[in-house]
Structures are given as structure tokens and as C-alpha cells.
Amino acid sequence: MSTAAPSAKLGSDAGAGVAVHDVVPSSRAYWANPRPQPGGVIVEVNRQPVGSVAEWNAVAGELDEEAGVVLTLWRDGRTFFVALP
């Protein structure tokens, strides 16, 4: 998954987070249902808030590739929970 600078609200009530720009076809996120979509904002990873790319990198760097991951995303005025396989 490709992420970018904090969302700067993206015209929403999401607040801080990390914007989703695309989903890499070979990534775990690509196989998730629902799949994270461009325009979404990742606000938590396994219930840990991520308000910047630096926070995302810190949390993502500690994840076990074999363990489950739950992303909390905000998009189109709604909160989504995405379990990565």
C-alpha cells in the first residue's frame, strides 16, 4: 500500500491520519475485503492511532507479517475496519 503525508482532513472530519494513494497488487492490503481505496485515510493500525507518515512507518515496521492486522480507515464520511489477511 502506498501512503502519503497526513491527510490534512482531505475535506472531511477524519482529522489526522495517513492518506491512501494506491494499493500495491502484491500487498496484503490488496487482498483485504474491503480493500483500502485511494482517498481513504488510515487513522489506526491495530487500534494504535497513526497521525503521520512517521507514525505509520513506526507502527508498520513493528508488525509481524504472520499476524493479523486491522486498519481503521475513514472515507466518504464513514469509518471502515479492514482486516488484512
NORTA-V841758 format. One record per residue. N is the residue number from 1. RES is the residue in one small letter. NEAR is the number of other C-alpha atoms within 8 Angstrom. Layout:
# NORTA-V841758
N_RES_NEAR + N_RES_NEAR
This chain:
# NORTA-V841758
1_m_10 + 2_s_8 + 3_t_10 + 4_a_10 + 5_a_8 + 6_p_11 + 7_s_13 + 8_a_8 + 9_k_9 + 10_l_6 + 11_g_5 + 12_s_8 + 13_d_6 + 14_a_13 + 15_g_8 + 16_a_12 + 17_g_15 + 18_v_17 + 19_a_14 + 20_v_16 + 21_h_11 + 22_d_9 + 23_v_13 + 24_v_9 + 25_p_5 + 26_s_5 + 27_s_9 + 28_r_8 + 29_a_12 + 30_y_12 + 31_w_9 + 32_a_12 + 33_n_6 + 34_p_5 + 35_r_9 + 36_p_12 + 37_q_9 + 38_p_9 + 39_g_8 + 40_g_12 + 41_v_13 + 42_i_14 + 43_v_15 + 44_e_12 + 45_v_14 + 46_n_8 + 47_r_8 + 48_q_7 + 49_p_7 + 50_v_15 + 51_g_11 + 52_s_11 + 53_v_12 + 54_a_6 + 55_e_9 + 56_w_11 + 57_n_8 + 58_a_8 + 59_v_11 + 60_a_8 + 61_g_6 + 62_e_6 + 63_l_8 + 64_d_5 + 65_e_5 + 66_e_4 + 67_a_6 + 68_g_8 + 69_v_10 + 70_v_11 + 71_l_14 + 72_t_14 + 73_l_14 + 74_w_13 + 75_r_11 + 76_d_6 + 77_g_8 + 78_r_6 + 79_t_8 + 80_f_8 + 81_f_8 + 82_v_13 + 83_a_10 + 84_l_11 + 85_p_8
